[in-house]
Every structure is written in structure tokens, then in C-alpha cells.
């Protein structure tokens, strides 16, 4: 859900010369069969969508697709949606100055055709999630998670998740709502051509399967006041043990936000630190 949020830069132990792949093969540690790790963009323009024969073959070679959350469970998405509604009696406008709240209303009613009454019931964290894909401005968009899920269903492959909705919601709740509101107000004020250019740079790096450049672009934003270490680093560490348990049972195709893969505390390096062989699939 939050795999593409910026965080502070880290020095990577993974050789930059070997990073040109979104798909990585995991083996070793007495695994019975290899598993795969794939970096997604949660939403991308259809013309920029990249899905190679190697990616298709690797998916077909597994018996389980594991996302950040179980995308195939309708209860999961319902729980996430319910968690976005503020039930503590505090209206959304109370987190903003009158001027900033009007900017929020104007922004989201224009961008998402969101009804003002519905907007008023949401938590600031819900707005932050919606803003994560605002750089996608084309008419036809594609979700990697949806496409991979549909392919898994055709192949009769199990669909699972690394986290529960409660864990992801607790992650957002761990950040003070006032801090999130301040970040939203700042972001709306700064929206413009620069934001579009930043997104296009991310897309180009993604299409080139250049994880190192993608990671650098995502971590160079120093304006954010959010503590984004929780969004990426802590989740990566938590995922490793869960990935190991799944890989010990059968071949798994892990599909998570590409921002989780790179860096010295990225999933690739953490798996290597545990003794696995992790190599790019060209």
C-alpha cells in the first residue's frame, strides 16, 4: 500500500551493476524450489506497463502469489475502507486551518470527484493514501496487483498477503494525525509541474528496471516531515520471517512495492543477510 513513499536515503550493499531487474530469484538455504520477488508500482499508465515473458514464466512456476495484503479477500479491502473513516467524532476540517481545509476540499473534489460530506468523514491518513498515486494522470491506468491476481486465478495459484489490514492501519495510526494533515497541506500547496516530472522520472526508472535509480529518486525527497522509516524499513524486517515460512512450504511469487526491494535494509539485502541467494532474472 505504501511501498512508494519517500524515506531517508540509505547506502546500498547490492552492486548497482546488477540491479537492472524488477524480478529476482530466491534460492539456497536448503529450499526445495526457488521463489521469486517482484517489485510493483501500485498504479501505472497502461502504455508504461511492463510484463515480460520471464515474469510470466516465473509466476507460472510458483504455487502461491503473496502481496503486501491478500488482495483476493473482499473482507480485507472492506476492513481497510472502514479503517479510513474517522469514528472518534473529530471531523476532518478540525485537523486543518480554514484556508488549508478549503484547499483540501478543492483538491480532492477536483482530482477524485469526492463528495464534500464523504471527505469530511475521512481520516487524514486516508487522504495521504489517495495522494500516493496522484502522479498518474493518463486516461487508462493499470494495477500490477490486479493483473497478477487475475493471472494467478487463471493458473489456480493461491493468493495470500504478508500483512493483515489491522497491521497496515496500525502503521498509519502510529503517525500523529496532525503530522499527516500538515504534510497533506504542504504537498497540496507545492503541487505543480515539478510533481509530474518527479513521477515521470520514477516511471522511467521503473521501465528500465533500474532499482538503484528508482530507490534514489524515492529517497531524495527531504521535505517530508513524516517518519517514513516505519513505512519501509520496519515492514521489510517483519516480512522476512513470514517470507521464509512461506518459501519453506512451496514456491512463492512475492509481489510488493518496488520501493521495498533496494537498499541495505531492502528485502533483497535482508534475504541475502539470511543466507539466501538472490539474483536478478533478466
C-alpha positions as CSV (number, residue, x, y, z in Angstrom):
1,X,0.0,0.0,0.0
2,X,2.7,2.4,0.9
3,X,5.6,0.9,-1.0
4,X,6.4,4.0,-2.9
5,X,6.6,6.6,-0.2
6,X,9.9,8.6,0.1
7,X,12.3,8.0,3.0
8,X,15.8,9.0,4.0
9,X,18.5,7.7,1.7
10,X,20.5,4.6,2.6
11,X,23.7,3.2,1.3
12,X,23.1,0.0,-0.6
13,X,25.3,-3.1,-0.3
14,X,23.8,-4.5,-3.5
15,X,26.0,-3.9,-6.6
16,X,24.5,-1.2,-8.8
17,X,25.7,-3.1,-11.9
18,X,23.4,-6.0,-11.1
19,X,20.2,-4.1,-10.4
20,X,18.5,-3.9,-13.7
21,X,15.6,-6.2,-13.0
22,X,12.3,-5.9,-11.2
23,X,12.3,-9.7,-10.8
24,X,14.6,-11.6,-8.5
25,X,15.0,-15.4,-8.0
26,X,15.4,-16.6,-4.4
27,X,17.2,-19.9,-3.7
28,X,19.6,-21.6,-1.3
29,X,19.2,-22.3,2.4
30,X,18.0,-25.8,1.5
31,X,14.9,-24.6,-0.3
32,X,13.1,-27.3,-2.2
33,X,12.3,-25.0,-5.1
34,X,13.1,-21.3,-5.9
35,X,10.7,-18.5,-5.2
36,X,10.6,-15.0,-6.8
37,X,10.5,-11.4,-5.7
38,X,8.9,-8.8,-7.9
39,X,8.7,-5.0,-7.4
40,X,5.4,-3.4,-8.4
41,X,4.1,0.0,-9.0
42,X,0.6,0.0,-7.5
43,X,-0.8,2.1,-10.3
44,X,0.8,2.9,-13.7
45,X,-0.3,4.2,-17.1
46,X,-1.3,1.3,-19.5
47,X,1.4,2.5,-22.0
48,X,4.1,2.2,-19.3
49,X,3.1,-1.3,-18.1
50,X,5.9,-3.8,-18.2
51,X,5.3,-7.5,-18.1
52,X,8.0,-9.7,-19.8
53,X,7.9,-13.4,-20.8
54,X,10.4,-14.0,-17.9
55,X,8.0,-12.5,-15.4
56,X,5.1,-14.6,-16.8
57,X,7.2,-17.8,-16.7
58,X,8.3,-17.1,-13.1
59,X,4.8,-16.6,-12.0
60,X,3.7,-19.8,-13.7
61,X,6.5,-21.7,-11.9
62,X,5.0,-20.9,-8.4
63,X,2.1,-22.2,-6.4
64,X,1.4,-19.1,-4.4
65,X,1.2,-15.3,-5.1
66,X,1.9,-13.2,-2.0
67,X,1.1,-9.5,-2.0
68,X,1.5,-6.9,0.8
69,X,-2.0,-7.8,1.7
70,X,-4.4,-10.6,0.5
71,X,-5.9,-8.7,-2.5
72,X,-8.3,-11.5,-3.2
73,X,-10.1,-11.4,0.1
74,X,-13.1,-9.0,-0.1
75,X,-13.1,-8.7,3.7
76,X,-9.5,-7.3,3.6
77,X,-10.4,-4.4,1.3
78,X,-13.6,-3.8,3.3
79,X,-11.6,-3.6,6.6
80,X,-9.2,-1.1,5.0
81,X,-12.0,1.0,3.8
82,X,-13.7,1.0,7.2
83,X,-10.4,1.9,8.8
84,X,-10.2,5.1,6.7
85,X,-13.3,6.5,8.3
86,X,-12.9,8.6,11.4
87,X,-15.1,7.3,14.2
88,X,-13.7,9.3,17.1
89,X,-16.1,12.2,16.4
90,X,-13.4,14.6,15.1
91,X,-14.2,16.0,11.7
92,X,-11.5,16.2,9.0
93,X,-11.6,20.0,9.0
94,X,-10.5,20.2,12.6
95,X,-7.1,19.0,11.6
96,X,-6.5,22.0,9.3
97,X,-6.7,25.7,9.3
98,X,-9.8,27.0,7.4
99,X,-7.6,28.1,4.5
100,X,-5.8,24.7,4.3
101,X,-9.1,22.8,4.6
102,X,-10.6,24.7,1.7
103,X,-7.5,23.8,-0.3
104,X,-8.0,20.1,0.7
105,X,-11.7,20.2,-0.4
106,X,-10.8,21.9,-3.7
107,X,-8.0,19.4,-4.4
108,X,-9.9,16.2,-3.7
109,X,-13.2,17.2,-5.2
110,X,-11.4,18.1,-8.4
111,X,-9.0,15.2,-8.5
112,X,-11.2,12.4,-7.3
113,X,-14.7,13.9,-7.6
114,X,-15.0,13.1,-3.9
115,X,-18.2,14.4,-2.2
116,X,-17.6,17.0,0.5
117,X,-19.7,15.2,3.0
118,X,-17.8,11.9,2.4
119,X,-14.5,13.8,2.5
120,X,-15.3,15.2,5.9
121,X,-15.7,11.7,7.4
122,X,-12.2,10.5,6.4
123,X,-9.0,10.4,8.4
124,X,-6.0,12.4,7.3
125,X,-4.3,9.1,6.6
126,X,-6.9,8.2,4.1
127,X,-6.1,11.4,2.1
128,X,-2.4,10.5,2.3
129,X,-3.1,7.1,0.7
130,X,-5.1,8.7,-2.1
131,X,-2.3,11.2,-2.9
132,X,0.2,8.3,-3.3
133,X,-0.9,7.7,-6.9
134,X,-1.8,11.3,-8.0
135,X,1.2,11.4,-10.4
136,X,-0.7,9.0,-12.6
137,X,-2.5,11.4,-15.0
138,X,-3.3,9.3,-18.0
139,X,-6.8,8.1,-19.0
140,X,-6.0,4.4,-18.8
141,X,-4.3,3.0,-15.8
142,X,-3.2,-0.5,-14.8
143,X,-2.7,-2.1,-11.4
144,X,0.1,-4.6,-11.2
145,X,-1.6,-6.2,-8.2
146,X,-4.9,-6.7,-10.0
147,X,-3.3,-8.1,-13.2
148,X,-1.1,-10.5,-11.3
149,X,-4.0,-11.6,-9.2
150,X,-6.1,-12.3,-12.3
151,X,-3.2,-14.3,-13.8
152,X,-2.9,-16.3,-10.5
153,X,-6.6,-17.1,-10.6
154,X,-6.3,-18.4,-14.1
155,X,-3.3,-20.6,-13.1
156,X,-5.2,-21.7,-9.9
157,X,-2.4,-20.3,-7.7
158,X,-3.1,-19.4,-4.1
159,X,-3.3,-15.7,-3.3
160,X,-2.1,-14.5,0.1
161,X,-0.7,-11.5,1.9
162,X,2.3,-10.6,4.1
163,X,0.3,-8.3,6.4
164,X,-3.2,-8.0,7.8
165,X,-5.4,-4.9,7.3
166,X,-5.1,-4.3,11.0
167,X,-1.3,-4.1,10.7
168,X,-1.4,-1.6,7.9
169,X,-4.0,0.5,9.6
170,X,-2.0,0.4,12.9
171,X,1.0,1.6,10.8
172,X,-0.9,4.7,9.7
173,X,-2.3,5.2,13.2
174,X,1.2,5.3,14.6
175,X,1.8,8.6,12.9
176,X,0.1,11.6,14.6
177,X,-2.9,12.7,12.5
178,X,-1.8,16.4,12.9
179,X,1.6,15.5,11.3
180,X,-0.1,13.8,8.4
181,X,-2.5,16.7,8.0
182,X,0.4,19.1,7.9
183,X,2.2,17.0,5.2
184,X,-1.0,16.9,3.1
185,X,-1.4,20.7,3.3
186,X,2.2,21.2,2.3
187,X,2.0,18.8,-0.5
188,X,-1.1,20.4,-2.0
189,X,0.5,23.8,-1.9
190,X,3.5,22.5,-3.7
191,X,1.7,20.5,-6.4
192,X,2.5,21.5,-9.9
193,X,4.8,20.6,-12.8
194,X,7.5,19.5,-10.5
195,X,5.4,16.8,-9.1
196,X,4.5,15.4,-12.5
197,X,8.2,15.5,-13.5
198,X,9.1,13.5,-10.4
199,X,6.6,10.9,-11.1
200,X,7.7,10.5,-14.8
201,X,11.3,10.1,-13.6
202,X,10.1,7.3,-11.3
203,X,8.2,5.6,-14.2
204,X,11.3,5.8,-16.5
205,X,13.5,4.2,-13.9
206,X,10.8,1.5,-13.3
207,X,10.5,0.8,-17.0
208,X,14.3,0.4,-17.3
209,X,14.1,-2.0,-14.3
210,X,16.7,0.2,-12.6
211,X,16.0,-0.4,-8.9
212,X,19.0,1.7,-7.7
213,X,17.9,4.8,-9.6
214,X,14.3,4.2,-8.5
215,X,15.4,3.9,-4.9
216,X,17.5,7.1,-5.2
217,X,14.6,9.1,-6.7
218,X,12.3,7.9,-3.9
219,X,14.7,8.7,-1.1
220,X,15.9,12.1,-2.2
221,X,12.8,13.9,-1.0
222,X,14.0,15.7,2.1
223,X,10.9,17.9,2.5
224,X,8.7,15.3,4.1
225,X,8.1,15.7,7.9
226,X,6.8,12.1,8.2
227,X,8.9,9.4,9.9
228,X,8.9,7.1,6.9
229,X,11.3,4.6,8.4
230,X,8.3,2.8,9.7
231,X,6.7,2.5,6.3
232,X,9.6,0.8,4.7
233,X,12.4,-0.5,6.9
234,X,10.4,-1.9,9.8
235,X,8.0,-3.6,7.4
236,X,10.8,-5.1,5.4
237,X,12.3,-6.6,8.5
238,X,8.9,-8.0,9.6
239,X,8.3,-9.6,6.2
240,X,11.5,-11.7,6.1
241,X,10.4,-14.3,8.6
242,X,7.0,-14.5,7.0
243,X,8.5,-15.0,3.6
244,X,10.8,-17.7,4.9
245,X,7.8,-19.6,6.3
246,X,6.0,-19.5,3.0
247,X,9.0,-20.4,0.9
248,X,9.7,-23.4,3.1
249,X,6.3,-24.8,2.1
250,X,6.2,-24.1,-1.7
251,X,7.4,-21.9,-4.5
252,X,6.1,-18.3,-4.0
253,X,5.8,-15.2,-6.2
254,X,6.2,-12.2,-3.9
255,X,4.8,-9.0,-5.4
256,X,5.4,-5.9,-3.3
257,X,6.0,-2.2,-3.9
258,X,9.4,-1.7,-5.7
259,X,10.5,0.7,-3.0
260,X,10.8,-2.2,-0.6
261,X,13.4,-4.1,-2.7
262,X,16.6,-1.9,-2.7
263,X,19.0,-0.5,-0.1
264,X,20.9,-2.1,2.7
265,X,17.7,-2.7,4.6
266,X,15.7,-3.6,1.5
267,X,14.2,-7.0,1.1
268,X,16.9,-8.2,-1.4
269,X,19.7,-7.5,1.0
270,X,17.8,-8.8,4.1
271,X,17.3,-12.1,2.3
272,X,21.0,-12.2,1.4
273,X,21.9,-11.5,5.0
274,X,19.8,-14.5,6.0
275,X,21.9,-16.7,3.6
276,X,19.7,-16.9,0.6
277,X,21.0,-16.5,-2.9
278,X,19.1,-13.6,-4.6
279,X,19.8,-12.9,-8.2
280,X,18.1,-10.8,-10.9
281,X,16.1,-12.6,-13.6
282,X,16.8,-11.0,-16.9
